[in-house]
């Protein structure tokens, strides 16, 4: 197996373009569905909270014991899921202080997610949309390789049950958390001035 560093982003990756496939999301309500966590427990997405939910969707995290899918690096926006998860993990406390909770979402099965969560010490939930419930409910953008369907990388910030902000496309994925933090700080400042 070729030696691939899953924790870094190679140079010269193709940059995803805005195809408009997320333009409909802001203002929508999050559907009343439950998705499986890495521990195979159901987590309800539609809930009224005093904090915001950061639902960051990504295609697939690689595993050290398996090669990446063929031509994975040539798909705009596909590579960089492990570094993105690590960046949200590393800024978890700052996000909590900004009254926001990160939750990752992928179409991978819970056992693959559990391997990644344990390996990378992710301290919050990563959800499996392997049955494409969220994808279909919100008409999220996807891409396919063979029979496998992957969510394109995007982030939705949920305030109560409404999608308040959407980030799409996202590049580079390892720096995206700074966009989220910046937006949350602006919202916090606006709210404190009201």
C-alpha positions, -999 to 999 in steps of 0.1 A, spaced: 0 0 0 12 35 -9 23 56 21 -4 84 23 -4 110 51 -42 113 59 -35 142 83 -22 166 56 -36 181 25 -15 176 -7 -6 206 -28 -23 213 -61 -56 197 -52 -85 208 -75 -105 235 -58 -143 230 -57 -165 255 -75 -198 269 -63 -224 250 -83 -253 266 -65 -265 233 -50 -267 247 -15 -284 280 -24 -318 267 -11 -306 257 24 -305 290 44 -338 295 62 -349 259 59 -358 239 90 -337 209 100 -357 177 94 -371 157 123 -348 127 118 -323 108 139 -289 97 127 -266 71 141 -235 82 161 -201 65 161 -215 45 190 -246 35 170 -269 55 192 -296 77 176 -291 114 178 -320 137 170 -310 167 148 -342 188 152 -342 202 187 -346 236 202 -314 246 220 -299 276 235 -267 270 215 -261 267 178 -253 234 161 -224 233 136 -233 205 112 -202 200 91 -207 175 63 -177 158 46 -173 129 21 -151 103 39 -122 100 62 -95 76 50 -82 48 72 -45 40 76 -52 3 70 -70 9 36 -60 28 5 -80 58 -6 -104 53 -34 -90 55 -69 -86 91 -81 -99 104 -48 -75 134 -49 -87 144 -84 -123 150 -71 -127 187 -62 -133 189 -24 -129 152 -17 -95 152 0 -90 167 35 -117 151 57 -92 139 84 -75 174 87 -110 190 88 -121 168 117 -88 174 135 -93 212 131 -128 211 146 -114 188 174 -86 213 181 -109 243 183 -137 225 202 -133 245 234 -134 278 215 -165 268 196 -182 259 229 -173 293 243 -190 308 213 -221 288 223 -219 264 194 -215 226 193 -198 209 163 -212 177 149 -197 159 119 -219 142 93 -208 117 66 -223 88 46 -198 64 60 -210 35 82 -208 39 120 -179 14 123 -157 34 100 -166 66 119 -159 49 152 -124 39 140 -117 75 130 -131 90 162 -110 67 183 -78 71 163 -81 109 162 -96 114 197 -126 133 185 -146 144 216 -180 150 200 -204 131 178 -199 122 142 -231 110 126 -237 85 98 -261 94 71 -254 61 54 -291 58 45 -291 93 30 -320 105 52 -305 140 57 -292 141 21 -326 135 7 -345 156 33 -325 187 25 -315 178 -10 -278 181 -1 -252 179 -29 -235 146 -34 -211 128 -57 -207 91 -65 -180 66 -70 -195 33 -83 -224 26 -60 -210 47 -31 -226 81 -25 -207 109 -7 -219 142 7 -200 172 -8 -182 192 19 -205 219 34 -213 233 68 -247 243 81 -251 264 113 -284 256 130 -300 281 153 -329 264 171 -343 244 142 -335 267 113 -304 267 90 -290 301 98 -258 300 77 -243 277 50 -207 275 40 -202 260 6 -180 252 -12 -152 248 14 -116 249 6 -91 243 21 -109 220 46 -83 222 73 -87 260 76 -125 261 74 -130 261 111 -116 296 112 -144 308 88 -169 293 113 -152 309 143 -151 343 126 -188 341 117 -198 330 152 -178 359 167 -196 384 144 -230 369 154 -220 371 191 -210 407 187 -242 416 169 -263 398 196 -245 415 224 -253 449 208 -290 442 205 
